[in-house]
Amino acid sequence: MFPPKVIVRSATSVDIYWSPPAQPNGIVTFYALLRVESQNQIRVFLEEDFHATDYNLVPGKTYMYFITVGTAAGNRSSETTVITMPDNTPANIPAPENVTVISATSIFVQWRGIAPSFGVIDQYRVLLNAGRDTAVDRGVGLETSVNITGLRPFTEYEVRVQACLMGVPNGCGTGPGVTVKTLEAPPSNMPAPEVTAAGPDIVDIIWGPPLNPNGEITQYMVYYREAGAAIELLINRIAATPDKLKYHIRHAGSELTPYTQYEYKVVANNSKGMTPSPWTPVRTMSAPPQGMSPAVSTVVGAFAVEVRWVPPTKKNGVISVYRIYYKKTQDDPTIPANTKSVTLSGSTIVTSISGLEPYSEYQLKLIAFNEAGNISSTWTTFKTGESSPAGLGSFDIERVTNGLAVILRWGPPVKPNGVITTYRIFEHGSSVAVFQGLNREFELRRLEPYKEYSVQLEACTSVGCTRSLPQPFYTAETAPESQPAPMMGAVTATTAVITWSRPSKANGRITVYEVYRKANARIQKRSISEPMVVYREYATEGDTFSYTDINLQPFTEYQYSIKAVNSQGGTVSPWQSVFTDQAPPAGVQPPQVNKQQHYLKQ
């Protein structure tokens, strides 16, 4: 709260002026002007128009004035203003007899000089709005007229003449005033409007009167332009309302685009001209992007694709991220698609996606996001390049009964990864294919019965081949062949040791060896007996075998043969003869003695 201003009217009266507080901090309920004299005598003036006149003062005496301001929360006082009344002042100081407004900033003031009989005048001064913020104090010496310039346009001034006595300290008095108003001038100091984006195509504009209306504001014109543009467009004319401190309009429509920088200004008009405010920038709010073209996919081999795209034709904001969705096309519509995604920064326009399956069709779409929403492109398709096949199965092997061939059949790879150009079959360890072609059946010949072989399948596309693991198999069993004759070991009169080996071509797993025997006595010229099995050997895993035949007849010819048997038949070796050793005779009967009488001659 500023202290009051005191203007001396005469040696016995003063005019006091004050202003409201800079910060009321509430509703002001009263103003009180207090005067303090030297004996601490206090007089209170309750006024509301910020002006009071104090009469009947004592010349030469000192007075103090201060203002107390009250609200519902309390009151506060200003500092004091001290004034010492002059001992004497000119009497009958006249009001100006001619005050003429010349322009918006100047007036002409003329008054009658004070007769010497009322005192010798030292100087005249012209006071405009004395004691108020718009006060003007102009000294003119002993002149009785003056042109006063530099005034505020369209402002009311109270014009008063002040006269000072020569030789009297502070001997100045002030006459009554004449009120005039300067002419209008174009307004000035128009504040920039407050502009707020209320949506992607909505802007609120708020403004107040110019700081210097310089007349009666008749209308306001609101302009806008795109930031940096030279063309400005009028969007509205608003008639001015006296004493209205805030105006508000809303600019909305298709001429505003989302997330675009605009500038707004307000032009104030009065009868003498106009003044524009500074431009105020504002950016409209974001809206979902528009115009997303499909991404361009360039296949990079069998497992990756390069994806390029251009930003939406209307970003309508800052693109924060791009998200790429891709999925493999399924032949079976009942199988749900396994959709994957890649998220990228909003500044990215190219990327690569890896980990794809070879020779597969994929669908891809791109979504652009800003803070207000998103826009999606349509699905596009691409097909990855070929690769070597994967998932080769095993052969289905059909054994030919003669054991000399097998029929190999196989299915396509689980993942061909392209167009199969050829199949090859290799015997394990050989680099020369025994088959090459597109058929998936082949008879492998020139084999041996019941022999282990191993084959590998190779499938090829235009870019590479894949070979399966070796698959072993056995050819079919056939009857064994070429069983060697047994060999004879130690022979006694009643025993013989027979040994034998495996057939040269077992053609299968030997399940049993049968030892055949037949006998032919040397002395008795009997025919050879029928062959009979004397022994069977089931432990057939070895290479050599033996059997000891017992309870043979001494000095007898025996013949032995070996029969090797597998699941498909048997083969018999040639006969091998052996003679048992002699032994003392056996079964000799005692002689028979018949009684006869014979006499011996002497």
TIGU-136785 format. One line per 8 residues: number of its first residue (from 1); their letters; for each residue x, y, z of C-alpha. Coordinates in Angstrom, 2 decimals. Layout:
residues N
NUM	A	X,Y,Z | ...
This chain:
residues 602
1	MFPPKVIV	0.00,0.00,0.00 | 1.56,3.26,-1.16 | 1.44,6.36,1.08 | -1.07,9.07,0.08 | -0.12,12.12,-2.01 | -0.90,15.57,-0.63 | -1.52,18.68,-2.77 | -1.58,22.05,-0.98
9	RSATSVDI	-4.64,24.08,-1.94 | -3.96,26.96,0.42 | -2.30,27.67,3.73 | -5.29,26.05,5.47 | -6.41,23.20,3.18 | -5.01,20.27,1.26 | -6.22,17.64,-1.23 | -5.24,14.05,-0.44
17	YWSPPAQP	-5.17,11.32,-3.09 | -4.40,7.58,-2.82 | -4.55,4.42,-4.86 | -5.95,0.96,-4.08 | -3.43,-1.66,-2.84 | -1.41,-3.55,-5.41 | -2.48,-6.82,-3.78 | -5.89,-6.55,-2.06
25	NGIVTFYA	-5.77,-10.22,-1.02 | -9.54,-10.14,-0.69 | -12.54,-7.83,-1.04 | -11.77,-4.34,0.33 | -14.48,-3.32,2.78 | -13.24,0.19,3.64 | -10.60,2.85,3.17 | -9.76,5.15,6.05
33	LLRVESQN	-7.64,8.33,5.73 | -6.03,9.25,9.03 | -4.40,12.57,9.97 | -1.95,12.76,12.84 | -1.01,16.09,14.38 | 1.98,16.90,16.53 | 0.05,16.19,19.74 | -0.93,12.76,18.32
41	QIRVFLEE	-4.40,14.01,17.71 | -6.01,11.75,15.08 | -8.80,12.53,12.71 | -10.36,9.88,10.49 | -11.86,10.41,7.04 | -13.88,7.49,5.63 | -13.81,7.87,1.88 | -14.33,5.60,-1.12
49	DFHATDYN	-13.31,7.62,-4.17 | -9.58,7.77,-3.33 | -9.72,11.51,-2.66 | -10.40,13.75,0.30 | -10.03,17.45,1.12 | -8.87,18.54,4.59 | -9.84,22.06,5.63 | -9.19,24.38,8.59
57	LVPGKTYM	-5.59,23.50,8.95 | -3.14,25.76,10.75 | -0.55,27.53,8.60 | 2.99,26.53,9.40 | 1.91,23.39,11.22 | 3.09,19.87,10.30 | 0.60,17.10,9.61 | 0.99,13.36,8.80
65	YFITVGTA	-1.43,11.37,6.70 | -1.70,7.59,6.11 | -4.24,5.17,4.63 | -5.71,2.08,6.30 | -7.31,-0.55,4.09 | -9.54,-3.34,5.45 | -10.81,-6.71,4.29 | -12.73,-9.40,6.12
73	AGNRSSET	-9.39,-10.89,7.18 | -7.99,-7.69,8.71 | -6.51,-4.34,7.77 | -3.18,-2.81,6.89 | -1.85,0.77,6.88 | 0.45,2.57,4.51 | 3.47,4.57,5.43 | 2.85,8.23,6.38
81	TVITMPDN	3.14,11.30,4.20 | 4.39,14.39,6.10 | 3.35,17.88,5.00 | 4.21,21.23,6.62 | 1.63,23.85,5.78 | 2.96,27.07,4.23 | 2.62,30.29,6.22 | 0.89,32.00,3.33
89	TPANIPAP	-0.30,31.26,-0.21 | -1.71,33.44,-3.00 | -5.36,34.23,-2.58 | -8.03,33.75,-5.22 | -6.03,31.53,-7.52 | -8.36,31.25,-10.53 | -9.39,28.19,-12.45 | -8.11,28.08,-16.05
97	ENVTVISA	-10.35,30.21,-18.22 | -9.42,28.43,-21.44 | -8.54,24.80,-21.72 | -8.59,23.62,-25.31 | -7.87,20.09,-26.44 | -5.54,20.31,-29.39 | -4.91,16.64,-30.11 | -4.81,13.24,-28.52
105	TSIFVQWR	-1.62,14.18,-26.69 | -1.72,17.94,-26.15 | -3.90,20.72,-24.73 | -3.74,24.52,-24.53 | -4.22,26.12,-21.07 | -4.74,29.82,-20.37 | -5.59,31.63,-17.13 | -5.72,35.13,-15.66
113	GIAPSFGV	-2.68,36.35,-13.81 | -3.03,37.14,-10.12 | -3.08,40.82,-9.26 | -0.06,42.08,-7.30 | -2.40,43.16,-4.56 | -2.80,39.50,-3.67 | 0.93,38.95,-3.49 | 3.96,38.97,-5.71
121	IDQYRVLL	3.95,35.78,-7.78 | 7.23,34.00,-8.15 | 6.02,31.42,-10.71 | 3.02,29.59,-12.11 | 2.69,25.86,-12.58 | 0.05,23.90,-14.38 | -0.98,20.65,-12.62 | -2.83,17.89,-14.47
129	NAGRDTAV	-4.45,15.14,-12.37 | -2.44,16.23,-9.38 | -1.85,13.47,-6.88 | -2.85,10.68,-9.28 | -0.89,8.21,-11.36 | -1.41,10.26,-14.52 | -0.18,13.49,-12.89 | 1.62,16.08,-15.03
137	DRGVGLET	3.42,19.07,-13.46 | 4.57,21.75,-15.85 | 6.32,24.96,-14.68 | 5.78,28.02,-16.91 | 7.40,30.84,-14.96 | 5.23,33.96,-15.10 | 3.50,33.01,-18.35 | -0.28,32.69,-18.19
145	SVNITGLR	-0.69,30.20,-20.99 | 1.01,27.04,-22.12 | 0.77,24.18,-24.59 | 1.17,20.90,-22.74 | 2.22,17.91,-24.83 | 3.04,14.27,-24.20 | -0.31,13.49,-22.70 | -2.16,10.23,-22.91
153	PFTEYEVR	-4.79,9.95,-25.63 | -8.45,9.79,-24.68 | -7.62,10.51,-21.06 | -9.51,12.78,-18.72 | -7.36,15.43,-17.07 | -8.21,17.85,-14.26 | -6.31,21.02,-15.13 | -5.36,23.29,-12.18
161	VQACLMGV	-3.14,26.34,-11.86 | -0.63,26.55,-9.04 | 0.84,29.89,-8.02 | 3.80,30.43,-5.70 | 4.56,33.57,-3.66 | 7.94,35.07,-3.93 | 10.00,34.84,-0.76 | 7.63,32.47,1.05
169	PNGCGTGP	8.98,28.92,1.55 | 6.51,26.40,0.13 | 4.22,29.33,-0.48 | 2.36,27.66,-3.33 | -1.38,27.32,-3.57 | -3.51,25.47,-6.07 | -6.68,26.75,-7.70 | -9.81,24.83,-8.71
177	GVTVKTLE	-9.68,22.55,-11.70 | -11.23,22.26,-15.12 | -11.71,18.76,-16.54 | -11.03,17.99,-20.21 | -10.45,14.82,-22.21 | -7.81,14.36,-24.88 | -8.82,13.20,-28.29 | -8.76,9.59,-29.40
185	APPSNMPA	-5.70,8.02,-31.02 | -5.11,4.60,-32.47 | -4.81,2.04,-29.68 | -1.40,0.71,-28.67 | 0.20,-2.01,-26.59 | -2.21,-4.76,-27.46 | -1.15,-7.85,-25.42 | -0.71,-11.13,-27.21
193	PEVTAAGP	-3.71,-13.43,-26.88 | -3.71,-16.57,-24.78 | -4.08,-19.47,-27.21 | -4.75,-23.07,-26.20 | -5.26,-26.13,-28.36 | -8.48,-27.91,-27.34 | -8.34,-30.65,-29.97 | -6.77,-31.69,-33.26
201	DIVDIIWG	-8.79,-28.98,-35.06 | -9.89,-26.74,-32.18 | -8.12,-23.69,-30.75 | -9.37,-21.43,-27.94 | -8.35,-17.75,-28.10 | -8.62,-15.49,-25.04 | -7.59,-11.82,-24.94 | -8.15,-8.57,-23.11
209	PPLNPNGE	-8.25,-4.89,-24.12 | -5.08,-3.08,-25.17 | -3.06,-1.55,-22.39 | -3.60,1.81,-24.09 | -7.04,1.82,-25.71 | -6.55,5.54,-26.58 | -10.26,5.73,-27.28 | -13.34,3.58,-27.25
217	ITQYMVYY	-12.51,0.16,-28.65 | -15.20,-0.68,-31.18 | -14.19,-4.16,-32.29 | -11.56,-6.83,-32.26 | -10.42,-8.78,-35.30 | -8.83,-12.20,-34.79 | -6.34,-13.47,-37.38 | -4.44,-16.71,-37.75
225	REAGAAIE	-1.79,-18.14,-40.01 | 0.25,-21.26,-40.31 | 3.57,-20.77,-38.59 | 6.06,-19.08,-40.88 | 3.46,-18.33,-43.56 | 3.06,-14.85,-45.02 | -0.69,-15.13,-45.56 | -2.85,-14.33,-42.56
233	LLINRIAA	-6.56,-15.01,-42.48 | -9.33,-13.24,-40.58 | -11.44,-15.72,-38.65 | -13.75,-13.45,-36.62 | -14.81,-9.90,-35.77 | -15.91,-9.32,-32.18 | -17.75,-6.16,-31.14 | -16.17,-4.57,-28.09
241	TPDKLKYH	-18.13,-4.32,-24.86 | -17.32,-1.44,-22.46 | -15.56,-2.53,-19.29 | -15.25,-6.13,-20.47 | -11.84,-7.45,-19.48 | -11.78,-10.87,-21.18 | -12.94,-12.12,-24.55 | -13.03,-15.72,-25.73
249	IRHAGSEL	-13.71,-17.38,-29.06 | -13.14,-20.92,-30.33 | -11.62,-21.53,-33.73 | -12.60,-24.92,-35.10 | -13.01,-26.42,-38.54 | -11.47,-28.28,-41.39 | -9.02,-25.46,-42.09 | -7.11,-26.57,-38.99
257	TPYTQYEY	-5.10,-29.74,-39.28 | -3.85,-31.90,-36.42 | -0.47,-31.33,-34.82 | 0.22,-28.20,-36.84 | 1.89,-25.02,-35.62 | -0.32,-21.95,-36.00 | -0.04,-18.34,-34.87 | -2.85,-16.05,-33.71
265	KVVANNSK	-3.09,-12.31,-33.19 | -5.84,-9.89,-32.19 | -6.24,-6.44,-33.72 | -7.99,-3.78,-31.58 | -9.90,-1.00,-33.38 | -11.19,2.38,-32.32 | -12.41,5.34,-34.34 | -8.86,6.50,-35.05
273	GMTPSPWT	-7.20,3.30,-36.09 | -6.04,-0.11,-34.95 | -3.18,-1.91,-33.31 | -2.21,-5.58,-33.63 | -1.00,-7.79,-30.85 | 2.10,-9.93,-31.19 | 1.57,-13.37,-32.70 | 1.01,-16.22,-30.23
281	PVRTMSAP	2.09,-19.68,-31.39 | 0.09,-22.82,-30.68 | 0.20,-26.36,-31.92 | -3.02,-28.27,-32.42 | -3.39,-31.59,-30.67 | -2.43,-34.87,-32.27 | -4.90,-37.07,-34.10 | -4.45,-40.66,-35.27
289	PQGMSPAV	-2.16,-40.78,-38.32 | -3.66,-41.19,-41.77 | -2.55,-42.62,-45.08 | -0.34,-45.62,-44.23 | 0.97,-47.26,-47.39 | 1.88,-50.96,-47.33 | 5.49,-51.77,-46.53 | 7.80,-52.99,-49.30
297	STVVGAFA	9.32,-56.39,-48.53 | 12.55,-57.54,-50.14 | 13.46,-61.16,-49.46 | 17.05,-61.61,-48.28 | 17.72,-65.31,-48.71 | 15.75,-68.10,-47.13 | 15.54,-66.84,-43.55 | 15.20,-63.04,-43.63
305	VEVRWVPP	13.36,-60.18,-45.28 | 14.15,-56.47,-45.50 | 11.16,-54.21,-44.87 | 11.02,-50.59,-46.03 | 8.21,-48.07,-45.72 | 7.37,-44.40,-45.89 | 5.75,-42.52,-43.00 | 2.00,-41.87,-43.11
313	TKKNGVIS	0.99,-39.14,-45.52 | -0.54,-37.31,-42.54 | 1.39,-38.00,-39.36 | -0.99,-35.80,-37.32 | 1.55,-35.87,-34.52 | 4.91,-37.35,-33.66 | 5.17,-40.98,-34.74 | 6.42,-42.65,-31.57
321	VYRIYYKK	6.74,-46.24,-32.75 | 6.17,-48.46,-35.73 | 5.05,-52.03,-35.16 | 5.36,-54.73,-37.79 | 3.08,-57.76,-37.53 | 3.90,-60.84,-39.58 | 2.58,-64.37,-39.76 | 3.13,-67.46,-41.84
329	TQDDPTIP	0.34,-68.30,-44.24 | -1.31,-71.56,-43.20 | -2.69,-74.00,-45.76 | -5.14,-75.27,-43.17 | -7.51,-72.47,-42.10 | -8.34,-74.31,-38.89 | -4.80,-73.86,-37.60 | -4.53,-70.52,-35.78
337	ANTKSVTL	-1.87,-68.19,-37.15 | 1.15,-67.54,-34.96 | 1.42,-63.79,-35.38 | 4.66,-62.15,-34.28 | 5.59,-58.50,-34.03 | 8.60,-56.20,-34.11 | 8.48,-52.74,-32.48 | 10.70,-49.96,-33.82
345	SGSTIVTS	11.30,-46.30,-33.05 | 9.29,-43.68,-34.89 | 12.36,-42.49,-36.79 | 12.97,-45.89,-38.40 | 11.89,-46.54,-41.99 | 13.83,-49.73,-42.76 | 14.53,-52.92,-40.82 | 15.23,-56.60,-41.28
353	ISGLEPYS	13.30,-59.55,-39.88 | 15.17,-62.82,-39.47 | 14.35,-66.26,-38.17 | 11.84,-66.99,-40.93 | 11.20,-70.40,-42.46 | 12.55,-71.08,-45.96 | 10.33,-71.14,-49.01 | 7.31,-70.03,-46.99
361	EYQLKLIA	4.67,-67.42,-47.68 | 4.22,-64.74,-45.03 | 1.78,-61.90,-44.52 | 2.96,-58.58,-43.14 | 1.39,-55.31,-42.12 | 2.72,-52.09,-40.61 | 1.11,-49.96,-37.87 | 2.21,-46.40,-37.04
369	FNEAGNIS	1.48,-44.98,-33.57 | 1.35,-41.46,-32.19 | -0.02,-40.24,-28.87 | -3.56,-40.02,-30.25 | -3.89,-43.39,-31.96 | -2.60,-45.48,-34.83 | -3.05,-46.33,-38.48 | -2.54,-49.74,-40.05
377	STWTTFKT	-1.52,-50.62,-43.57 | -3.10,-53.46,-45.51 | -1.57,-56.95,-45.37 | 1.08,-57.70,-47.96 | 2.62,-61.07,-48.80 | 6.12,-62.25,-49.55 | 7.78,-65.62,-49.95 | 11.18,-66.47,-48.54
385	GESSPAGL	13.86,-68.01,-50.73 | 14.72,-71.68,-51.08 | 17.08,-73.50,-48.78 | 18.38,-77.02,-48.37 | 15.65,-79.51,-47.45 | 15.14,-80.50,-43.83 | 13.50,-83.41,-42.10 | 14.53,-86.26,-44.38
393	GSFDIERV	12.78,-89.45,-43.31 | 14.10,-93.00,-43.32 | 13.75,-95.54,-46.07 | 10.94,-98.06,-46.15 | 12.98,-101.14,-47.08 | 11.38,-104.17,-48.73 | 13.70,-107.18,-48.87 | 13.60,-109.30,-52.02
401	TNGLAVIL	13.35,-112.97,-51.04 | 16.39,-114.05,-53.02 | 18.53,-111.83,-50.82 | 20.16,-110.19,-53.81 | 18.22,-106.92,-53.79 | 16.03,-104.57,-51.76 | 13.36,-102.12,-52.81 | 13.86,-98.66,-51.23
409	RWGPPVKP	10.93,-96.31,-50.86 | 10.87,-92.89,-49.20 | 8.64,-89.88,-48.69 | 9.36,-86.22,-49.40 | 11.22,-84.17,-46.74 | 9.11,-82.84,-43.89 | 10.30,-79.39,-44.94 | 11.27,-79.35,-48.60
417	NGVITTYR	12.29,-75.67,-48.24 | 11.88,-75.30,-51.98 | 11.24,-77.36,-55.08 | 12.98,-80.74,-54.90 | 15.14,-81.02,-58.01 | 16.58,-84.49,-57.43 | 16.99,-87.36,-54.99 | 20.23,-89.34,-54.68
425	IFEHGSSV	20.97,-92.60,-52.89 | 24.48,-93.39,-51.68 | 25.91,-96.51,-50.18 | 27.54,-95.41,-46.97 | 31.16,-94.54,-47.53 | 30.77,-94.09,-51.28 | 30.69,-90.76,-53.08 | 29.07,-92.24,-56.16
433	AVFQGLNR	25.28,-92.24,-56.17 | 23.59,-95.51,-56.99 | 20.41,-93.60,-57.83 | 19.56,-90.09,-58.98 | 16.13,-88.86,-60.00 | 12.75,-87.68,-58.80 | 11.13,-91.09,-58.28 | 10.75,-92.08,-54.69
441	EFELRRLE	11.28,-95.84,-55.24 | 14.43,-97.69,-56.29 | 15.50,-101.36,-56.42 | 19.05,-101.73,-55.14 | 20.55,-104.86,-56.73 | 23.76,-106.88,-56.83 | 23.63,-107.51,-53.13 | 24.46,-110.59,-51.14
449	PYKEYSVQ	22.03,-112.46,-48.95 | 21.87,-111.62,-45.28 | 24.56,-108.99,-45.48 | 24.51,-105.67,-43.71 | 24.46,-102.62,-45.92 | 23.99,-98.92,-45.15 | 22.42,-96.32,-47.41 | 21.89,-92.57,-47.27
457	LEACTSVG	19.23,-90.44,-48.94 | 20.08,-87.02,-50.31 | 17.43,-84.48,-51.37 | 18.31,-81.30,-53.27 | 16.74,-77.96,-54.12 | 18.17,-75.33,-56.42 | 20.29,-73.91,-53.60 | 21.57,-76.95,-51.75
465	CTRSLPQP	21.29,-80.57,-50.66 | 20.71,-82.37,-47.41 | 21.83,-85.96,-46.73 | 20.20,-88.20,-44.16 | 22.02,-90.25,-41.56 | 23.20,-93.70,-42.69 | 20.43,-96.29,-42.45 | 21.70,-99.87,-42.01
473	FYTAETAP	19.76,-102.94,-43.13 | 20.22,-106.63,-43.83 | 19.26,-108.38,-47.05 | 16.89,-111.32,-46.86 | 18.07,-114.71,-45.63 | 18.48,-117.65,-48.03 | 19.52,-121.18,-47.42 | 23.18,-121.49,-46.45
481	ESQPAPMM	25.73,-122.71,-49.01 | 29.10,-124.49,-49.09 | 29.32,-126.18,-45.76 | 32.87,-127.61,-45.54 | 33.34,-131.32,-44.70 | 34.14,-132.00,-41.08 | 37.68,-132.66,-39.96 | 38.53,-135.71,-37.88
489	GAVTATTA	40.45,-135.38,-34.70 | 41.64,-138.05,-32.28 | 40.21,-141.52,-32.98 | 40.21,-144.54,-30.71 | 38.57,-147.92,-31.02 | 35.33,-146.49,-29.59 | 35.54,-142.69,-29.98 | 36.09,-140.10,-32.66
497	VITWSRPS	36.43,-136.30,-32.43 | 34.73,-134.40,-35.22 | 35.40,-130.63,-35.82 | 33.87,-128.35,-38.39 | 33.61,-124.67,-39.35 | 30.87,-122.35,-40.55 | 29.61,-122.59,-44.13 | 31.40,-120.21,-46.48
505	KANGRITV	28.02,-118.60,-47.19 | 25.78,-118.73,-44.16 | 23.19,-116.50,-45.94 | 21.51,-115.93,-42.62 | 21.78,-116.74,-38.96 | 22.68,-120.42,-38.49 | 20.24,-121.79,-35.96 | 21.60,-125.33,-35.61
513	YEVYRKAN	24.33,-127.65,-36.83 | 23.38,-131.31,-37.20 | 26.06,-134.04,-37.18 | 25.14,-137.03,-39.37 | 26.81,-140.43,-39.14 | 26.70,-143.71,-41.02 | 28.73,-146.90,-40.44 | 30.40,-149.54,-42.69
521	ARIQKRSI	32.09,-152.60,-41.05 | 35.37,-153.62,-42.63 | 35.20,-157.37,-42.14 | 31.59,-157.90,-42.53 | 30.79,-156.80,-45.97 | 27.53,-155.26,-45.01 | 25.99,-152.26,-46.73 | 26.45,-148.80,-45.27
529	SEPMVVYR	23.87,-147.96,-42.64 | 21.36,-145.16,-43.07 | 22.58,-141.74,-41.96 | 21.43,-140.71,-38.55 | 21.72,-137.51,-36.55 | 24.01,-138.11,-33.67 | 24.37,-134.55,-32.40 | 22.83,-131.08,-32.73
537	EYATEGDT	24.77,-127.90,-31.90 | 22.63,-124.85,-31.08 | 25.41,-122.56,-29.90 | 26.14,-121.38,-33.41 | 27.86,-118.04,-32.82 | 31.42,-119.32,-33.04 | 33.60,-120.03,-36.05 | 34.64,-123.62,-35.23
545	FSYTDINL	32.79,-126.38,-33.49 | 33.60,-129.92,-32.23 | 31.85,-133.08,-31.10 | 33.17,-136.31,-29.63 | 31.26,-139.37,-30.80 | 31.42,-142.27,-28.35 | 30.36,-145.89,-28.12 | 31.69,-146.64,-31.57
553	QPFTEYQY	32.59,-150.12,-32.77 | 36.28,-150.91,-33.04 | 37.81,-151.39,-36.40 | 34.76,-149.92,-38.12 | 34.48,-147.31,-40.86 | 32.29,-144.37,-40.03 | 31.32,-141.44,-42.25 | 30.33,-138.03,-40.92
561	SIKAVNSQ	28.58,-135.06,-42.52 | 27.56,-131.59,-41.16 | 24.29,-129.92,-41.98 | 24.06,-126.14,-41.38 | 20.47,-124.87,-40.96 | 19.00,-121.29,-40.98 | 15.45,-119.98,-41.29 | 15.38,-120.58,-45.01
569	GGTVSPWQ	16.84,-124.06,-45.23 | 20.04,-126.00,-44.81 | 23.15,-127.21,-46.61 | 24.99,-130.54,-46.11 | 28.71,-130.98,-46.25 | 30.49,-133.83,-48.07 | 31.00,-137.05,-46.07 | 34.20,-137.57,-44.22
577	SVFTDQAP	35.34,-141.17,-43.39 | 37.16,-142.37,-40.33 | 38.23,-145.85,-39.12 | 38.16,-146.74,-35.50 | 41.16,-148.62,-34.11 | 41.31,-152.38,-33.52 | 40.56,-153.81,-30.13 | 40.92,-157.24,-28.60
585	PAGVQPPQ	38.24,-159.53,-29.80 | 35.22,-159.62,-27.75 | 32.46,-162.15,-27.42 | 34.66,-165.25,-27.89 | 32.67,-168.29,-26.70 | 34.40,-171.10,-24.75 | 34.85,-174.37,-26.68 | 32.29,-177.20,-26.36
593	VNKQQHYL	33.69,-180.61,-25.31 | 31.82,-183.77,-26.39 | 32.72,-187.02,-24.53 | 34.01,-189.79,-26.96 | 36.05,-192.83,-26.21 | 39.13,-192.95,-28.24 | 42.12,-194.91,-27.33 | 45.46,-193.85,-28.10
601	KQ	47.74,-196.25,-29.66 | 50.97,-196.88,-27.94
